[in-house]
Structure formats: structure tokens, C-alpha cells
Amino acid sequence: MAVVPGRVCGAGGEGFIRCSYASSHDDLQRALERMGKFMQAAAWQPQQSLETVGAL
């Protein structure tokens, strides 16, 4: 799974993310679980950047 800033899709994507999920169901499930853990551990706030929060 790849996640990129929504702005790469045009001005309407600003403030969103775009996910590319051309993969198996099992791989997608693992990716979503990891994303959820990251967001919980980081006390994710929509206005924070990944640089601010850090990566797990």
C-alpha cells in the first residue's frame, strides 16, 4: 500500500491522502492494521505532518 498527499491529484485533494492498494486482501489488511497502530501511537491529529509525528 502506498499513501501520498492528496494534492498530487489536484487542488481538490489538498488536506487529504491518496491510497494505492493494488495488492492482495491479506496485504491490505496488514497495511491497514499498521496504519491504525501508527495513528493511535502518534495520537494522530489531522493537521500534523508525518515529520512532526515521526514514523514507527
mmCIF file of the N, C-alpha and C atoms, coordinates in Angstrom:
data_MODEL
# 
_entry.id   MODEL 
# 
loop_
_atom_site.group_PDB 
_atom_site.id 
_atom_site.type_symbol 
_atom_site.label_atom_id 
_atom_site.label_alt_id 
_atom_site.label_comp_id 
_atom_site.label_asym_id 
_atom_site.label_entity_id 
_atom_site.label_seq_id 
_atom_site.pdbx_PDB_ins_code 
_atom_site.Cartn_x 
_atom_site.Cartn_y 
_atom_site.Cartn_z 
_atom_site.occupancy 
_atom_site.B_iso_or_equiv 
_atom_site.pdbx_formal_charge 
_atom_site.auth_seq_id 
_atom_site.auth_comp_id 
_atom_site.auth_asym_id 
_atom_site.auth_atom_id 
_atom_site.pdbx_PDB_model_num 
ATOM 1   N N  . MET A 1 1  ? 0.847  -1.164  0.000  1.00 0.00 ? 1  MET A N  1 
ATOM 2   C CA . MET A 1 1  ? 0.000  0.000   0.000  1.00 0.00 ? 1  MET A CA 1 
ATOM 3   C C  . MET A 1 1  ? 0.890  1.224   0.000  1.00 0.00 ? 1  MET A C  1 
ATOM 4   N N  . ALA A 1 2  ? 0.544  2.174   -0.797 1.00 0.00 ? 2  ALA A N  1 
ATOM 5   C CA . ALA A 1 2  ? 1.268  3.447   -0.843 1.00 0.00 ? 2  ALA A CA 1 
ATOM 6   C C  . ALA A 1 2  ? 0.301  4.562   -0.469 1.00 0.00 ? 2  ALA A C  1 
ATOM 7   N N  . VAL A 1 3  ? 0.794  5.519   0.286  1.00 0.00 ? 3  VAL A N  1 
ATOM 8   C CA . VAL A 1 3  ? -0.001 6.681   0.681  1.00 0.00 ? 3  VAL A CA 1 
ATOM 9   C C  . VAL A 1 3  ? 0.763  7.922   0.259  1.00 0.00 ? 3  VAL A C  1 
ATOM 10  N N  . VAL A 1 4  ? 0.096  8.797   -0.483 1.00 0.00 ? 4  VAL A N  1 
ATOM 11  C CA . VAL A 1 4  ? 0.712  10.042  -0.937 1.00 0.00 ? 4  VAL A CA 1 
ATOM 12  C C  . VAL A 1 4  ? -0.227 11.204  -0.616 1.00 0.00 ? 4  VAL A C  1 
ATOM 13  N N  . PRO A 1 5  ? 0.308  12.422  -0.542 1.00 0.00 ? 5  PRO A N  1 
ATOM 14  C CA . PRO A 1 5  ? -0.548 13.582  -0.293 1.00 0.00 ? 5  PRO A CA 1 
ATOM 15  C C  . PRO A 1 5  ? -1.611 13.725  -1.382 1.00 0.00 ? 5  PRO A C  1 
ATOM 16  N N  . GLY A 1 6  ? -2.817 14.073  -0.980 1.00 0.00 ? 6  GLY A N  1 
ATOM 17  C CA . GLY A 1 6  ? -3.911 14.231  -1.926 1.00 0.00 ? 6  GLY A CA 1 
ATOM 18  C C  . GLY A 1 6  ? -3.670 15.314  -2.965 1.00 0.00 ? 6  GLY A C  1 
ATOM 19  N N  . ARG A 1 7  ? -2.812 16.276  -2.649 1.00 0.00 ? 7  ARG A N  1 
ATOM 20  C CA . ARG A 1 7  ? -2.571 17.386  -3.586 1.00 0.00 ? 7  ARG A CA 1 
ATOM 21  C C  . ARG A 1 7  ? -1.962 16.917  -4.896 1.00 0.00 ? 7  ARG A C  1 
ATOM 22  N N  . VAL A 1 8  ? -1.368 15.707  -4.929 1.00 0.00 ? 8  VAL A N  1 
ATOM 23  C CA . VAL A 1 8  ? -0.810 15.213  -6.189 1.00 0.00 ? 8  VAL A CA 1 
ATOM 24  C C  . VAL A 1 8  ? -1.910 14.949  -7.214 1.00 0.00 ? 8  VAL A C  1 
ATOM 25  N N  . CYS A 1 9  ? -3.160 14.916  -6.754 1.00 0.00 ? 9  CYS A N  1 
ATOM 26  C CA . CYS A 1 9  ? -4.299 14.687  -7.646 1.00 0.00 ? 9  CYS A CA 1 
ATOM 27  C C  . CYS A 1 9  ? -4.993 15.985  -8.027 1.00 0.00 ? 9  CYS A C  1 
ATOM 28  N N  . GLY A 1 10 ? -4.424 17.106  -7.613 1.00 0.00 ? 10 GLY A N  1 
ATOM 29  C CA . GLY A 1 10 ? -5.010 18.393  -7.950 1.00 0.00 ? 10 GLY A CA 1 
ATOM 30  C C  . GLY A 1 10 ? -5.401 19.174  -6.714 1.00 0.00 ? 10 GLY A C  1 
ATOM 31  N N  . ALA A 1 11 ? -5.829 20.388  -6.924 1.00 0.00 ? 11 ALA A N  1 
ATOM 32  C CA . ALA A 1 11 ? -6.147 21.299  -5.822 1.00 0.00 ? 11 ALA A CA 1 
ATOM 33  C C  . ALA A 1 11 ? -7.239 20.746  -4.907 1.00 0.00 ? 11 ALA A C  1 
ATOM 34  N N  . GLY A 1 12 ? -8.176 20.004  -5.440 1.00 0.00 ? 12 GLY A N  1 
ATOM 35  C CA . GLY A 1 12 ? -9.252 19.438  -4.630 1.00 0.00 ? 12 GLY A CA 1 
ATOM 36  C C  . GLY A 1 12 ? -8.786 18.383  -3.649 1.00 0.00 ? 12 GLY A C  1 
ATOM 37  N N  . GLY A 1 13 ? -7.579 17.876  -3.828 1.00 0.00 ? 13 GLY A N  1 
ATOM 38  C CA . GLY A 1 13 ? -7.051 16.851  -2.938 1.00 0.00 ? 13 GLY A CA 1 
ATOM 39  C C  . GLY A 1 13 ? -6.285 17.383  -1.751 1.00 0.00 ? 13 GLY A C  1 
ATOM 40  N N  . GLU A 1 14 ? -6.083 18.686  -1.687 1.00 0.00 ? 14 GLU A N  1 
ATOM 41  C CA . GLU A 1 14 ? -5.332 19.292  -0.577 1.00 0.00 ? 14 GLU A CA 1 
ATOM 42  C C  . GLU A 1 14 ? -6.005 18.953  0.751  1.00 0.00 ? 14 GLU A C  1 
ATOM 43  N N  . GLY A 1 15 ? -5.210 18.508  1.717  1.00 0.00 ? 15 GLY A N  1 
ATOM 44  C CA . GLY A 1 15 ? -5.747 18.161  3.027  1.00 0.00 ? 15 GLY A CA 1 
ATOM 45  C C  . GLY A 1 15 ? -6.188 16.708  3.150  1.00 0.00 ? 15 GLY A C  1 
ATOM 46  N N  . PHE A 1 16 ? -6.036 15.940  2.070  1.00 0.00 ? 16 PHE A N  1 
ATOM 47  C CA . PHE A 1 16 ? -6.413 14.530  2.063  1.00 0.00 ? 16 PHE A CA 1 
ATOM 48  C C  . PHE A 1 16 ? -5.196 13.685  1.720  1.00 0.00 ? 16 PHE A C  1 
ATOM 49  N N  . ILE A 1 17 ? -5.345 12.370  1.837  1.00 0.00 ? 17 ILE A N  1 
ATOM 50  C CA . ILE A 1 17 ? -4.313 11.452  1.373  1.00 0.00 ? 17 ILE A CA 1 
ATOM 51  C C  . ILE A 1 17 ? -4.900 10.562  0.291  1.00 0.00 ? 17 ILE A C  1 
ATOM 52  N N  . ARG A 1 18 ? -4.042 10.033  -0.542 1.00 0.00 ? 18 ARG A N  1 
ATOM 53  C CA . ARG A 1 18 ? -4.464 9.103   -1.580 1.00 0.00 ? 18 ARG A CA 1 
ATOM 54  C C  . ARG A 1 18 ? -3.780 7.771   -1.295 1.00 0.00 ? 18 ARG A C  1 
ATOM 55  N N  . CYS A 1 19 ? -4.551 6.702   -1.284 1.00 0.00 ? 19 CYS A N  1 
ATOM 56  C CA . CYS A 1 19 ? -4.018 5.367   -1.042 1.00 0.00 ? 19 CYS A CA 1 
ATOM 57  C C  . CYS A 1 19 ? -4.097 4.555   -2.318 1.00 0.00 ? 19 CYS A C  1 
ATOM 58  N N  . SER A 1 20 ? -3.003 3.915   -2.654 1.00 0.00 ? 20 SER A N  1 
ATOM 59  C CA . SER A 1 20 ? -2.972 2.981   -3.775 1.00 0.00 ? 20 SER A CA 1 
ATOM 60  C C  . SER A 1 20 ? -2.907 1.587   -3.168 1.00 0.00 ? 20 SER A C  1 
ATOM 61  N N  . TYR A 1 21 ? -3.878 0.773   -3.492 1.00 0.00 ? 21 TYR A N  1 
ATOM 62  C CA . TYR A 1 21 ? -3.975 -0.517  -2.827 1.00 0.00 ? 21 TYR A CA 1 
ATOM 63  C C  . TYR A 1 21 ? -4.096 -1.692  -3.800 1.00 0.00 ? 21 TYR A C  1 
ATOM 64  N N  . ALA A 1 22 ? -3.251 -1.698  -4.799 1.00 0.00 ? 22 ALA A N  1 
ATOM 65  C CA . ALA A 1 22 ? -3.235 -2.793  -5.771 1.00 0.00 ? 22 ALA A CA 1 
ATOM 66  C C  . ALA A 1 22 ? -2.441 -3.957  -5.169 1.00 0.00 ? 22 ALA A C  1 
ATOM 67  N N  . SER A 1 23 ? -3.102 -4.717  -4.304 1.00 0.00 ? 23 SER A N  1 
ATOM 68  C CA . SER A 1 23 ? -2.428 -5.793  -3.593 1.00 0.00 ? 23 SER A CA 1 
ATOM 69  C C  . SER A 1 23 ? -3.459 -6.814  -3.141 1.00 0.00 ? 23 SER A C  1 
ATOM 70  N N  . SER A 1 24 ? -2.988 -7.880  -2.510 1.00 0.00 ? 24 SER A N  1 
ATOM 71  C CA . SER A 1 24 ? -3.896 -8.922  -2.032 1.00 0.00 ? 24 SER A CA 1 
ATOM 72  C C  . SER A 1 24 ? -4.675 -8.431  -0.808 1.00 0.00 ? 24 SER A C  1 
ATOM 73  N N  . HIS A 1 25 ? -5.770 -9.080  -0.537 1.00 0.00 ? 25 HIS A N  1 
ATOM 74  C CA . HIS A 1 25 ? -6.599 -8.728  0.619  1.00 0.00 ? 25 HIS A CA 1 
ATOM 75  C C  . HIS A 1 25 ? -5.793 -8.850  1.910  1.00 0.00 ? 25 HIS A C  1 
ATOM 76  N N  . ASP A 1 26 ? -5.020 -9.917  2.057  1.00 0.00 ? 26 ASP A N  1 
ATOM 77  C CA . ASP A 1 26 ? -4.207 -10.110 3.267  1.00 0.00 ? 26 ASP A CA 1 
ATOM 78  C C  . ASP A 1 26 ? -3.191 -8.988  3.449  1.00 0.00 ? 26 ASP A C  1 
ATOM 79  N N  . ASP A 1 27 ? -2.528 -8.588  2.365  1.00 0.00 ? 27 ASP A N  1 
ATOM 80  C CA . ASP A 1 27 ? -1.557 -7.494  2.449  1.00 0.00 ? 27 ASP A CA 1 
ATOM 81  C C  . ASP A 1 27 ? -2.244 -6.187  2.821  1.00 0.00 ? 27 ASP A C  1 
ATOM 82  N N  . LEU A 1 28 ? -3.423 -5.956  2.267  1.00 0.00 ? 28 LEU A N  1 
ATOM 83  C CA . LEU A 1 28 ? -4.164 -4.731  2.590  1.00 0.00 ? 28 LEU A CA 1 
ATOM 84  C C  . LEU A 1 28 ? -4.592 -4.723  4.052  1.00 0.00 ? 28 LEU A C  1 
ATOM 85  N N  . GLN A 1 29 ? -5.022 -5.864  4.547  1.00 0.00 ? 29 GLN A N  1 
ATOM 86  C CA . GLN A 1 29 ? -5.427 -5.958  5.951  1.00 0.00 ? 29 GLN A CA 1 
ATOM 87  C C  . GLN A 1 29 ? -4.258 -5.615  6.869  1.00 0.00 ? 29 GLN A C  1 
ATOM 88  N N  . ARG A 1 30 ? -3.088 -6.178  6.592  1.00 0.00 ? 30 ARG A N  1 
ATOM 89  C CA . ARG A 1 30 ? -1.902 -5.884  7.400  1.00 0.00 ? 30 ARG A CA 1 
ATOM 90  C C  . ARG A 1 30 ? -1.537 -4.402  7.318  1.00 0.00 ? 30 ARG A C  1 
ATOM 91  N N  . ALA A 1 31 ? -1.627 -3.831  6.127  1.00 0.00 ? 31 ALA A N  1 
ATOM 92  C CA . ALA A 1 31 ? -1.281 -2.415  5.961  1.00 0.00 ? 31 ALA A CA 1 
ATOM 93  C C  . ALA A 1 31 ? -2.229 -1.531  6.762  1.00 0.00 ? 31 ALA A C  1 
ATOM 94  N N  . LEU A 1 32 ? -3.517 -1.821  6.723  1.00 0.00 ? 32 LEU A N  1 
ATOM 95  C CA . LEU A 1 32 ? -4.485 -1.022  7.471  1.00 0.00 ? 32 LEU A CA 1 
ATOM 96  C C  . LEU A 1 32 ? -4.283 -1.170  8.977  1.00 0.00 ? 32 LEU A C  1 
ATOM 97  N N  . GLU A 1 33 ? -3.947 -2.372  9.424  1.00 0.00 ? 33 GLU A N  1 
ATOM 98  C CA . GLU A 1 33 ? -3.661 -2.567  10.845 1.00 0.00 ? 33 GLU A CA 1 
ATOM 99  C C  . GLU A 1 33 ? -2.454 -1.739  11.266 1.00 0.00 ? 33 GLU A C  1 
ATOM 100 N N  . ARG A 1 34 ? -1.420 -1.735  10.443 1.00 0.00 ? 34 ARG A N  1 
ATOM 101 C CA . ARG A 1 34 ? -0.223 -0.953  10.764 1.00 0.00 ? 34 ARG A CA 1 
ATOM 102 C C  . ARG A 1 34 ? -0.527 0.539   10.783 1.00 0.00 ? 34 ARG A C  1 
ATOM 103 N N  . MET A 1 35 ? -1.331 0.992   9.816  1.00 0.00 ? 35 MET A N  1 
ATOM 104 C CA . MET A 1 35 ? -1.694 2.410   9.781  1.00 0.00 ? 35 MET A CA 1 
ATOM 105 C C  . MET A 1 35 ? -2.478 2.790   11.037 1.00 0.00 ? 35 MET A C  1 
ATOM 106 N N  . GLY A 1 36 ? -3.391 1.928   11.447 1.00 0.00 ? 36 GLY A N  1 
ATOM 107 C CA . GLY A 1 36 ? -4.173 2.185   12.652 1.00 0.00 ? 36 GLY A CA 1 
ATOM 108 C C  . GLY A 1 36 ? -3.299 2.264   13.888 1.00 0.00 ? 36 GLY A C  1 
ATOM 109 N N  . LYS A 1 37 ? -2.344 1.350   14.011 1.00 0.00 ? 37 LYS A N  1 
ATOM 110 C CA . LYS A 1 37 ? -1.421 1.368   15.151 1.00 0.00 ? 37 LYS A CA 1 
ATOM 111 C C  . LYS A 1 37 ? -0.588 2.643   15.161 1.00 0.00 ? 37 LYS A C  1 
ATOM 112 N N  . PHE A 1 38 ? -0.123 3.053   13.981 1.00 0.00 ? 38 PHE A N  1 
ATOM 113 C CA . PHE A 1 38 ? 0.653  4.284   13.880 1.00 0.00 ? 38 PHE A CA 1 
ATOM 114 C C  . PHE A 1 38 ? -0.170 5.480   14.349 1.00 0.00 ? 38 PHE A C  1 
ATOM 115 N N  . MET A 1 39 ? -1.393 5.563   13.868 1.00 0.00 ? 39 MET A N  1 
ATOM 116 C CA . MET A 1 39 ? -2.233 6.705   14.204 1.00 0.00 ? 39 MET A CA 1 
ATOM 117 C C  . MET A 1 39 ? -2.575 6.730   15.694 1.00 0.00 ? 39 MET A C  1 
ATOM 118 N N  . GLN A 1 40 ? -2.814 5.566   16.293 1.00 0.00 ? 40 GLN A N  1 
ATOM 119 C CA . GLN A 1 40 ? -3.095 5.515   17.729 1.00 0.00 ? 40 GLN A CA 1 
ATOM 120 C C  . GLN A 1 40 ? -1.858 5.881   18.544 1.00 0.00 ? 40 GLN A C  1 
ATOM 121 N N  . ALA A 1 41 ? -0.717 5.318   18.187 1.00 0.00 ? 41 ALA A N  1 
ATOM 122 C CA . ALA A 1 41 ? 0.517  5.580   18.928 1.00 0.00 ? 41 ALA A CA 1 
ATOM 123 C C  . ALA A 1 41 ? 0.937  7.034   18.825 1.00 0.00 ? 41 ALA A C  1 
ATOM 124 N N  . ALA A 1 42 ? 0.653  7.651   17.721 1.00 0.00 ? 42 ALA A N  1 
ATOM 125 C CA . ALA A 1 42 ? 1.066  9.032   17.494 1.00 0.00 ? 42 ALA A CA 1 
ATOM 126 C C  . ALA A 1 42 ? 0.030  10.031  17.989 1.00 0.00 ? 42 ALA A C  1 
ATOM 127 N N  . ALA A 1 43 ? -1.087 9.543   18.531 1.00 0.00 ? 43 ALA A N  1 
ATOM 128 C CA . ALA A 1 43 ? -2.201 10.431  18.903 1.00 0.00 ? 43 ALA A CA 1 
ATOM 129 C C  . ALA A 1 43 ? -2.487 11.366  17.739 1.00 0.00 ? 43 ALA A C  1 
ATOM 130 N N  . TRP A 1 44 ? -2.649 10.785  16.577 1.00 0.00 ? 44 TRP A N  1 
ATOM 131 C CA . TRP A 1 44 ? -2.779 11.481  15.300 1.00 0.00 ? 44 TRP A CA 1 
ATOM 132 C C  . TRP A 1 44 ? -3.801 12.603  15.344 1.00 0.00 ? 44 TRP A C  1 
ATOM 133 N N  . GLN A 1 45 ? -3.391 13.753  14.873 1.00 0.00 ? 45 GLN A N  1 
ATOM 134 C CA . GLN A 1 45 ? -4.275 14.893  14.667 1.00 0.00 ? 45 GLN A CA 1 
ATOM 135 C C  . GLN A 1 45 ? -4.193 15.246  13.193 1.00 0.00 ? 45 GLN A C  1 
ATOM 136 N N  . PRO A 1 46 ? -5.307 15.472  12.511 1.00 0.00 ? 46 PRO A N  1 
ATOM 137 C CA . PRO A 1 46 ? -5.285 15.710  11.064 1.00 0.00 ? 46 PRO A CA 1 
ATOM 138 C C  . PRO A 1 46 ? -4.327 16.800  10.604 1.00 0.00 ? 46 PRO A C  1 
ATOM 139 N N  . GLN A 1 47 ? -4.056 17.795  11.407 1.00 0.00 ? 47 GLN A N  1 
ATOM 140 C CA . GLN A 1 47 ? -3.202 18.896  10.974 1.00 0.00 ? 47 GLN A CA 1 
ATOM 141 C C  . GLN A 1 47 ? -1.716 18.608  11.161 1.00 0.00 ? 47 GLN A C  1 
ATOM 142 N N  . GLN A 1 48 ? -1.366 17.479  11.801 1.00 0.00 ? 48 GLN A N  1 
ATOM 143 C CA . GLN A 1 48 ? 0.029  17.154  11.997 1.00 0.00 ? 48 GLN A CA 1 
ATOM 144 C C  . GLN A 1 48 ? 0.611  16.530  10.732 1.00 0.00 ? 48 GLN A C  1 
ATOM 145 N N  . SER A 1 49 ? 1.890  16.747  10.517 1.00 0.00 ? 49 SER A N  1 
ATOM 146 C CA . SER A 1 49 ? 2.571  16.113  9.397  1.00 0.00 ? 49 SER A CA 1 
ATOM 147 C C  . SER A 1 49 ? 3.322  14.900  9.907  1.00 0.00 ? 49 SER A C  1 
ATOM 148 N N  . LEU A 1 50 ? 3.700  14.011  9.005  1.00 0.00 ? 50 LEU A N  1 
ATOM 149 C CA . LEU A 1 50 ? 4.469  12.835  9.397  1.00 0.00 ? 50 LEU A CA 1 
ATOM 150 C C  . LEU A 1 50 ? 5.809  13.238  9.988  1.00 0.00 ? 50 LEU A C  1 
ATOM 151 N N  . GLU A 1 51 ? 6.392  14.335  9.520  1.00 0.00 ? 51 GLU A N  1 
ATOM 152 C CA . GLU A 1 51 ? 7.652  14.791  10.071 1.00 0.00 ? 51 GLU A CA 1 
ATOM 153 C C  . GLU A 1 51 ? 7.491  15.190  11.531 1.00 0.00 ? 51 GLU A C  1 
ATOM 154 N N  . THR A 1 52 ? 6.340  15.765  11.877 1.00 0.00 ? 52 THR A N  1 
ATOM 155 C CA . THR A 1 52 ? 6.071  16.187  13.241 1.00 0.00 ? 52 THR A CA 1 
ATOM 156 C C  . THR A 1 52 ? 5.876  14.988  14.153 1.00 0.00 ? 52 THR A C  1 
ATOM 157 N N  . VAL A 1 53 ? 5.163  13.979  13.666 1.00 0.00 ? 53 VAL A N  1 
ATOM 158 C CA . VAL A 1 53 ? 4.796  12.830  14.482 1.00 0.00 ? 53 VAL A CA 1 
ATOM 159 C C  . VAL A 1 53 ? 5.906  11.805  14.517 1.00 0.00 ? 53 VAL A C  1 
ATOM 160 N N  . GLY A 1 54 ? 6.613  11.601  13.420 1.00 0.00 ? 54 GLY A N  1 
ATOM 161 C CA . GLY A 1 54 ? 7.635  10.565  13.348 1.00 0.00 ? 54 GLY A CA 1 
ATOM 162 C C  . GLY A 1 54 ? 7.026  9.262   12.849 1.00 0.00 ? 54 GLY A C  1 
ATOM 163 N N  . ALA A 1 55 ? 7.844  8.343   12.463 1.00 0.00 ? 55 ALA A N  1 
ATOM 164 C CA . ALA A 1 55 ? 7.372  7.061   11.960 1.00 0.00 ? 55 ALA A CA 1 
ATOM 165 C C  . ALA A 1 55 ? 7.678  5.969   12.969 1.00 0.00 ? 55 ALA A C  1 
ATOM 166 N N  . LEU A 1 56 ? 6.848  4.956   12.986 1.00 0.00 ? 56 LEU A N  1 
ATOM 167 C CA . LEU A 1 56 ? 7.057  3.805   13.878 1.00 0.00 ? 56 LEU A CA 1 
ATOM 168 C C  . LEU A 1 56 ? 7.912  2.770   13.211 1.00 0.00 ? 56 LEU A C  1 
# 
